[in-house]
Amino acid sequence: MREAERLKAQIRESKRAAITSHQNADPDAVCAALALRYLLKEMNPRLRASFIFPDGVSEVSGRILQFYNVRPPGDESFRDADILFIVDASSTMILGPLEREFREYTGKVAIIDHHPPAKNLRAAAWLPYIDEAATSASEVVFNLFESARIKIPKRIAQIILTGMMFDSGYFSIATANTFRVAAALCSSGARVEDSRALLQSRMSRSEKIARLKAAQRCTVKDINGWIFVWSQVKSHQASAARALLNLGADIAMVQGGEQEDFRINFRASYEFTDKTGIHLGRDVAQPLGQVFKGEGGGHDRAAGFNIKESGQETSKLVDHVINILKEKIGAPVPETSESRRL
């Protein structure tokens, strides 16, 4: 409640707010931003609030913007904004071309997220509204509506539900609060089937090829009874990592990208994180950033790491991840006949 009152007071005094997120913004980031803009306008109808998505949005996100008749943001600057909202972005590096502008920004910064933020981002935050127990940034925005005691109309309820469904894997990683929020949104008129229809899309040919190449190139290592795999593709690293989990990996690491935008995506199974207690964002991605001069973060089962150049030796990155996992995992899981044949 205290954070909501601080925000209300600041927004009433502000003339312009800017809302941004990570590169190639996914549906959760876009839906959270759309709902947040409505909330801010309710707090101050005279406020000019604009979206700035670095490097655009994902294909599915673009479809959501089109459905709600929202014009895709252009190359607008946030330099003259009184307050900047960073939604669903745990580090400044994933702001892409906006990172330099952020470093020169002198206004107030508010973080709306469910990821643990990098130290430099948290240090810059005037208002860190973060709930690591939430399964999506959209769920966090709902909590902000609730704290501010502002009613959510049907259209915004549908938008929030769509973002929640995307990031929670259609509620496959939902918590009790996630279901509570979803029920409240449905009571406001949102429909699960409408969000599902918006999110469903046919996998592109390039994504299919990336997944197959990741499987073809992957290396397998047993770490104290858990199956760790790593691979490399030029694009769709997150999708490729999810595919490797579906093939049987307990934890997958897929790296790739361009010279100036080299990234690594991590994914882990529910069993792995539940039994080991490892949080990929906090325990793996963030420490990588400290050692290899990049930035990392994310969820317990999904995380990422970015560096400005791909000159780092792949073997050093992999070895460091293996050492982290060995230290964190501890005792091996009970061996079975299947693991002995691996």
C-alpha positions as CSV (number, residue, x, y, z in Angstrom):
1,M,0.0,0.0,0.0
2,R,2.8,2.4,0.8
3,E,4.4,1.9,-2.6
4,A,1.0,2.6,-4.3
5,E,0.5,5.8,-2.4
6,R,4.1,7.0,-3.3
7,L,3.4,6.2,-6.9
8,K,0.0,8.0,-6.9
9,A,1.6,11.1,-5.4
10,Q,4.4,11.2,-8.0
11,I,2.1,10.5,-11.0
12,R,-0.2,13.4,-9.9
13,E,2.8,15.7,-10.1
14,S,4.1,14.3,-13.4
15,K,3.5,15.5,-16.9
16,R,5.0,12.6,-18.8
17,A,5.8,8.9,-18.1
18,A,7.6,6.4,-20.3
19,I,7.2,2.7,-20.1
20,T,9.8,0.3,-21.5
21,S,10.8,-3.3,-21.3
22,H,13.4,-5.8,-22.6
23,Q,14.3,-6.2,-26.3
24,N,11.8,-8.1,-28.4
25,A,9.2,-7.7,-25.7
26,D,7.2,-10.9,-25.1
27,P,3.4,-10.9,-24.3
28,D,3.9,-10.7,-20.6
29,A,6.0,-7.5,-20.9
30,V,3.6,-6.0,-23.5
31,C,0.4,-6.9,-21.5
32,A,1.9,-5.6,-18.2
33,A,2.9,-2.3,-20.0
34,L,-0.6,-1.9,-21.5
35,A,-2.3,-2.5,-18.1
36,L,0.2,-0.2,-16.3
37,R,-0.5,2.7,-18.7
38,Y,-4.2,2.4,-18.0
39,L,-3.4,2.5,-14.2
40,L,-1.3,5.6,-14.6
41,K,-3.9,7.4,-16.6
42,E,-6.5,6.6,-13.9
43,M,-4.2,8.2,-11.4
44,N,-3.7,11.3,-13.6
45,P,-5.9,11.7,-16.7
46,R,-3.7,14.5,-17.9
47,L,-0.5,12.4,-17.9
48,R,1.1,11.7,-21.2
49,A,2.3,8.0,-21.0
50,S,4.1,6.4,-23.9
51,F,5.5,3.0,-24.7
52,I,9.1,2.5,-25.8
53,F,10.0,-1.1,-26.7
54,P,13.7,-1.5,-27.7
55,D,14.1,-3.5,-31.0
56,G,10.3,-3.9,-31.2
57,V,8.1,-6.7,-29.9
58,S,7.8,-10.4,-30.6
59,E,5.4,-11.7,-33.3
60,V,2.8,-12.8,-30.7
61,S,3.1,-9.5,-28.9
62,G,2.6,-7.6,-32.2
63,R,-0.6,-9.5,-32.7
64,I,-1.8,-8.5,-29.2
65,L,-1.1,-4.8,-29.9
66,Q,-2.9,-5.1,-33.2
67,F,-5.9,-6.8,-31.6
68,Y,-6.2,-4.0,-29.0
69,N,-5.6,-1.3,-31.7
70,V,-2.4,-0.1,-30.1
71,R,0.0,1.5,-32.5
72,P,3.5,-0.1,-32.3
73,P,5.8,2.3,-30.5
74,G,8.4,4.2,-32.6
75,D,11.9,5.3,-31.8
76,E,10.8,7.7,-29.0
77,S,13.1,8.9,-26.3
78,F,12.4,9.0,-22.6
79,R,14.9,11.7,-21.8
80,D,12.2,14.3,-20.9
81,A,10.0,11.9,-19.0
82,D,9.4,12.7,-15.3
83,I,9.3,9.0,-14.5
84,L,10.5,5.9,-16.3
85,F,8.9,2.5,-15.7
86,I,11.0,-0.5,-16.5
87,V,8.7,-3.5,-16.8
88,D,9.8,-7.2,-16.9
89,A,13.5,-6.3,-17.4
90,S,15.9,-7.5,-14.7
91,S,19.0,-5.7,-16.1
92,T,20.0,-2.6,-18.1
93,M,21.8,-4.7,-20.7
94,I,18.5,-6.2,-22.0
95,L,17.3,-2.7,-22.7
96,G,19.5,-2.9,-25.8
97,P,19.8,0.4,-27.6
98,L,18.2,2.2,-24.7
99,E,20.9,1.2,-22.2
100,R,23.1,4.2,-22.9
101,E,20.1,6.6,-22.6
102,F,19.2,5.0,-19.3
103,R,22.6,5.7,-17.9
104,E,22.2,9.4,-18.7
105,Y,18.6,9.6,-17.5
106,T,18.1,11.9,-14.5
107,G,14.4,11.3,-13.8
108,K,12.8,8.9,-11.4
109,V,12.9,5.2,-12.2
110,A,10.3,2.6,-11.2
111,I,10.8,-1.1,-11.6
112,I,7.7,-3.3,-12.0
113,D,8.9,-6.9,-12.1
114,H,8.9,-10.4,-10.8
115,H,12.6,-11.1,-11.5
116,P,15.3,-10.2,-9.0
117,P,17.0,-7.1,-10.5
118,A,20.7,-6.6,-11.2
119,K,22.4,-4.5,-8.5
120,N,22.9,-1.4,-10.7
121,L,19.2,-1.4,-11.7
122,R,18.0,-1.8,-8.2
123,A,20.4,1.0,-7.1
124,A,18.9,3.3,-9.7
125,A,15.3,2.6,-8.7
126,W,13.2,5.2,-6.9
127,L,10.4,2.7,-6.6
128,P,11.3,-1.1,-6.8
129,Y,7.9,-2.7,-7.0
130,I,9.1,-6.4,-7.2
131,D,7.4,-9.6,-6.3
132,E,9.6,-12.6,-7.0
133,A,6.8,-15.0,-5.9
134,A,4.7,-13.8,-8.9
135,T,4.8,-15.9,-12.1
136,S,4.5,-12.9,-14.4
137,A,5.0,-9.1,-14.5
138,S,1.3,-8.9,-15.4
139,E,0.5,-10.5,-12.0
140,V,2.6,-7.8,-10.4
141,V,0.7,-5.1,-12.2
142,F,-2.6,-6.6,-10.9
143,N,-1.2,-6.4,-7.4
144,L,-0.4,-2.7,-8.0
145,F,-4.0,-2.1,-9.1
146,E,-5.2,-3.9,-6.0
147,S,-2.9,-1.8,-3.7
148,A,-4.0,1.4,-5.4
149,R,-7.7,0.4,-5.1
150,I,-8.4,1.1,-8.7
151,K,-11.1,-1.0,-10.4
152,I,-10.0,-3.1,-13.4
153,P,-12.3,-2.9,-16.4
154,K,-13.0,-6.0,-18.6
155,R,-10.6,-5.0,-21.4
156,I,-7.7,-4.5,-19.0
157,A,-8.6,-7.7,-17.1
158,Q,-8.3,-9.6,-20.4
159,I,-4.9,-8.0,-21.1
160,I,-3.6,-8.9,-17.7
161,L,-4.9,-12.5,-17.9
162,T,-3.2,-12.9,-21.3
163,G,0.2,-11.8,-20.0
164,M,-0.2,-14.1,-17.0
165,M,-1.1,-17.1,-19.1
166,F,1.9,-16.6,-21.4
167,D,4.5,-16.3,-18.7
168,S,3.1,-19.0,-16.4
169,G,3.0,-21.5,-19.3
170,Y,-0.8,-21.5,-19.2
171,F,-0.7,-21.8,-15.4
172,S,1.7,-24.8,-15.4
173,I,3.9,-22.9,-12.9
174,A,1.1,-21.0,-11.1
175,T,0.9,-20.3,-7.4
176,A,-2.1,-20.0,-5.2
177,N,-2.0,-16.2,-5.7
178,T,-1.8,-16.7,-9.5
179,F,-5.1,-18.6,-9.4
180,R,-6.6,-16.0,-7.1
181,V,-5.7,-13.2,-9.5
182,A,-6.9,-15.2,-12.5
183,A,-10.3,-15.8,-10.7
184,A,-10.6,-12.1,-9.9
185,L,-9.8,-11.2,-13.6
186,C,-12.4,-13.7,-14.8
187,S,-14.9,-12.1,-12.4
188,S,-14.2,-8.8,-14.1
189,G,-15.1,-10.3,-17.5
190,A,-11.9,-11.8,-18.8
191,R,-12.0,-15.3,-20.5
192,V,-9.3,-17.9,-20.5
193,E,-10.3,-19.1,-24.0
194,D,-9.9,-15.5,-25.4
195,S,-6.4,-15.2,-24.0
196,R,-5.5,-18.7,-25.3
197,A,-6.7,-17.7,-28.8
198,L,-4.6,-14.6,-28.8
199,L,-1.5,-16.5,-27.7
200,Q,-1.7,-19.5,-30.0
201,S,0.6,-19.3,-33.0
202,R,2.2,-21.7,-35.5
203,M,5.9,-22.2,-34.9
204,S,8.0,-20.5,-37.7
205,R,10.3,-22.5,-39.9
206,S,13.4,-20.8,-38.5
207,E,12.4,-21.7,-34.9
208,K,11.8,-25.3,-35.9
209,I,15.3,-25.4,-37.5
210,A,16.9,-23.8,-34.5
211,R,15.4,-26.4,-32.2
212,L,16.6,-29.3,-34.4
213,K,20.1,-27.8,-34.8
214,A,20.3,-27.3,-31.0
215,A,19.5,-31.0,-30.5
216,Q,21.9,-32.0,-33.2
217,R,24.8,-30.0,-31.7
218,C,24.1,-30.5,-28.0
219,T,26.7,-31.9,-25.5
220,V,25.5,-34.0,-22.6
221,K,27.0,-34.1,-19.1
222,D,25.9,-35.9,-15.9
223,I,26.3,-33.6,-12.9
224,N,25.7,-35.5,-9.7
225,G,22.9,-37.5,-11.3
226,W,21.3,-34.5,-13.2
227,I,21.4,-34.2,-17.0
228,F,23.0,-30.9,-18.1
229,V,23.1,-30.2,-21.8
230,W,24.4,-27.2,-23.8
231,S,24.3,-26.2,-27.4
232,Q,24.6,-23.2,-29.7
233,V,22.3,-21.7,-32.4
234,K,22.1,-18.2,-34.0
235,S,18.6,-17.5,-33.0
236,H,15.6,-18.7,-30.9
237,Q,17.9,-19.7,-28.0
238,A,15.1,-19.7,-25.5
239,S,12.9,-21.9,-27.6
240,A,15.8,-24.3,-28.3
241,A,16.5,-24.6,-24.6
242,R,12.8,-25.5,-23.9
243,A,13.0,-28.1,-26.6
244,L,16.1,-29.7,-25.0
245,L,14.1,-30.0,-21.7
246,N,11.3,-31.7,-23.6
247,L,13.9,-34.2,-24.9
248,G,14.9,-35.2,-21.4
249,A,17.4,-32.7,-20.1
250,D,17.1,-31.5,-16.5
251,I,18.9,-28.2,-17.2
252,A,19.7,-26.8,-20.7
253,M,22.0,-23.9,-21.7
254,V,21.8,-22.6,-25.3
255,Q,24.0,-19.7,-26.5
256,G,24.3,-17.6,-29.6
257,G,23.5,-14.3,-31.2
258,E,25.4,-11.6,-33.0
259,Q,28.9,-10.2,-32.1
260,E,27.4,-7.2,-30.3
261,D,24.5,-9.1,-28.7
262,F,25.7,-12.5,-27.5
263,R,23.3,-14.2,-25.1
264,I,22.8,-17.4,-23.2
265,N,19.4,-18.8,-22.3
266,F,18.9,-21.3,-19.4
267,R,15.9,-23.5,-18.8
268,A,15.5,-26.1,-16.0
269,S,12.8,-28.7,-15.2
270,Y,10.4,-28.4,-12.3
271,E,12.0,-31.4,-10.7
272,F,15.5,-30.0,-10.9
273,T,14.7,-26.7,-9.3
274,D,12.4,-28.2,-6.7
275,K,14.9,-30.8,-5.5
276,T,18.1,-28.8,-5.8
277,G,16.8,-25.4,-4.7
278,I,18.8,-23.8,-7.5
279,H,17.4,-20.5,-8.8
280,L,18.7,-20.0,-12.4
281,G,18.5,-16.3,-12.3
282,R,20.1,-15.7,-8.9
283,D,22.5,-18.6,-8.7
284,V,23.6,-19.1,-12.3
285,A,22.9,-16.1,-14.6
286,Q,23.8,-13.3,-12.2
287,P,27.1,-14.8,-11.1
288,L,28.0,-15.3,-14.8
289,G,27.5,-11.6,-15.3
290,Q,29.9,-10.7,-12.5
291,V,32.6,-13.0,-13.8
292,F,32.3,-12.4,-17.6
293,K,31.4,-8.7,-17.5
294,G,27.9,-9.0,-18.7
295,E,24.4,-9.0,-17.1
296,G,22.2,-11.9,-16.2
297,G,19.1,-12.7,-14.3
298,G,15.7,-14.3,-14.5
299,H,13.4,-16.8,-12.9
300,D,14.1,-20.0,-11.0
301,R,13.5,-22.1,-14.1
302,A,14.2,-19.7,-16.9
303,A,17.1,-17.2,-17.0
304,G,19.4,-15.4,-19.4
305,F,22.8,-13.8,-19.7
306,N,24.0,-11.2,-22.1
307,I,27.4,-9.8,-23.0
308,K,28.4,-7.2,-25.5
309,E,30.8,-9.3,-27.5
310,S,31.1,-13.0,-28.2
311,G,34.9,-13.0,-27.7
312,Q,34.6,-15.0,-24.5
313,E,35.7,-18.6,-24.9
314,T,32.7,-20.9,-24.9
315,S,34.6,-23.5,-22.9
316,K,35.2,-21.1,-20.1
317,L,31.5,-20.1,-19.9
318,V,30.5,-23.8,-19.9
319,D,33.1,-24.8,-17.3
320,H,32.0,-22.0,-15.0
321,V,28.4,-23.0,-15.2
322,I,29.3,-26.6,-14.5
323,N,31.3,-25.6,-11.5
324,I,28.4,-23.5,-10.2
325,L,26.0,-26.4,-10.6
326,K,28.4,-28.9,-8.9
327,E,28.8,-26.6,-6.0
328,K,25.0,-25.9,-5.7
329,I,23.7,-29.4,-6.3
330,G,25.7,-31.1,-3.6
331,A,25.0,-34.8,-3.1
332,P,24.0,-36.8,-6.3
333,V,20.5,-38.0,-6.9
334,P,19.9,-41.7,-6.4
335,E,21.2,-43.6,-9.4
336,T,18.9,-45.7,-11.6
337,S,19.5,-48.3,-14.3
338,E,18.7,-45.6,-16.9
339,S,21.3,-43.1,-15.4
340,R,23.9,-45.8,-15.3
341,R,23.5,-46.3,-19.1
342,L,23.8,-42.6,-19.8
